Amino acid sequence: MSNNKVIQTSYQIPKTTKSLEYKALSNCVKSLGLAKIQPHIFICADQTIANCCSKRASLESWEYLKKRLQEFKLPKLQESHPICVFKTKANCLQVYCSRPIMVVYRDGVWYRQANPEVIEQLVQEHSIGNKVIEKYAFLTHPLPETSLVSCEHLIEA
């Protein structure tokens, strides 16, 4: 019989640390343009276990998406261009068919066969033109309206 004791400790983050964290988060939101992101694209790529397509094909799609968004100068918010597109490489979106899967949020549009040709259409028509590519979309589930949450609670005691 073991005599395991649970020792409870409490640790409160000092207000100055919380204030620094709040400032750092606020700076991130501002510098990255997080509050102004229009589409945020998630794509299945670089999977641990390749279920829907080969790892090579998924990485080819990921690299193409990065390149085209950069060429259109969409990853960063600019005065001359009000659209800020974020991209995220997801290990797996759990849809195990139809090649790389891609989902575009806030619109909640799920795309199949996200190869470079489809990604080209997506960048030009969906990301810039705000038009769903019906031929490749298999689900639309938009997010509700959102608002920026204040981080003031981080500096409260």
N, C-alpha and C positions, 0 to 999 in steps of 0.2 A: 504494500500500500504506500503510495507516494504522498508526500506532504507538500503539495503544490499550493503556494500562496499567490494570490493575485494582488499585486501592488498597484494601486491606482495613483496616478500622478496627474496633476493638472498643470498645464502650461498655457499661459496667456501671452499671445504675441504682443509685444510692446506697441503702443500707439504710433511711435515713430516708424517702426517697421511696416505697420499697416498703411501708414500714410505714404511711405515710399513705394509700397506695392500698388496702392491706388494710383499714384502718379505714373508708375511704370505701365500699368494697364491702360490708363488714359492716353499716355503717349503712344502706345501700340495701336489703340483704336484710331487715333488721329493719323499717325504716320502711315499706317497700312490702308486707311480708308475703309475700315471694317463696317462702319455705319452706312457706307454708301455702296457696298457691294451690290451689284445688280444680280447677275447669275453667279452661282458657286457651283462649279462642275466637279463631280466626283466620278472617278473612273477606276474600274477594276484593273489593276496593273501590278506586276511584280509579286504575284501570288506566292504564298508559301507552298501551296499545293494547287497546281493549275487544273481547275475543274472545267471552266467554260471555254478555254482556249489555251494555246501554248503561252508560256511565260514570255517568249520572244515576241509573239504577236501583240501581247498586252503592253510590253515595254515600247514597242514600235508606235503604238497608238498614243501612249503617254508622251513620248518624245515629240511626236507630231503635234499634239495638243499644246505642249509648252512652247514649241517653236512658233506656231501660228499665233498664239495669244501674244507672244513677245513681238512678233512682226507687226501686229495690229496695235501694239502698245496698250494692251488691255489689262495687264496685271496691276498697273498703278493708276491711281486716280490723277487726272490732269484737268486743268481748267478747259483746255481745248477739246477734251473728250470726257463727257460725264459718265461714261460706263466704266466700271471697275469689275473685272472678271477674276474671280479666284478659282484656283484649281487645286484639287487634292487627289493624290494617288491613294486609293483604298486597296487594302490587301485583298478584300473579297466583298462584293455586294450581295453574295449568296444567291444569285440567279445563275444557275449552272447550264446555261445554253445560250446559243446565239452570239458567240464570240465575246469580245469585251463588252461589258455593260457599263453604261454611263447614265448618271442622273444629274439633272440640272435643277438646283434649288435656287430659288424660291418658287419657281414654277412647278416643281415636283414632277418634271417630265422624265420618264425613264426611257432610255434608248437602248436598242439592241444593235449588234454588229458595228460597234464603234471602232471601225478601222479608219485609216487616214482619210479616205474619201468621204465617209459619213462625218467625221470630225470637221472636215473643211466646210461642209454644209452647215453643221452646227455652229461653227464660229461665225460664219457670214450671215446665216439666216436666223438662228435662234439667239445667239449672244448679242449680235448687233441689231438685227432686224426684228427681234422679239417675235419670231414666227416659229411655231412648232413644226418639226419635220415629220409629218404624219406617217410617211412611209416606214420610218424606223422607230417611232414612238410606240410603246406597248402599254404604258400606264401614265396617267396624269393624276397627280395627287398634290395640289398646291398647298403651300404652308399658309397659315392664317396671317393676318397683319401682325407685324412685330414692332417693338419699340426698344430703344436703347435703355437698358437698366442702369440706374445710378450705382456706382460702386462706393457710395458714401459709407455703407455699412462696414466696409473694410477698415475704416478708421475709428469706428465706435468701439468703446471699451467692451 
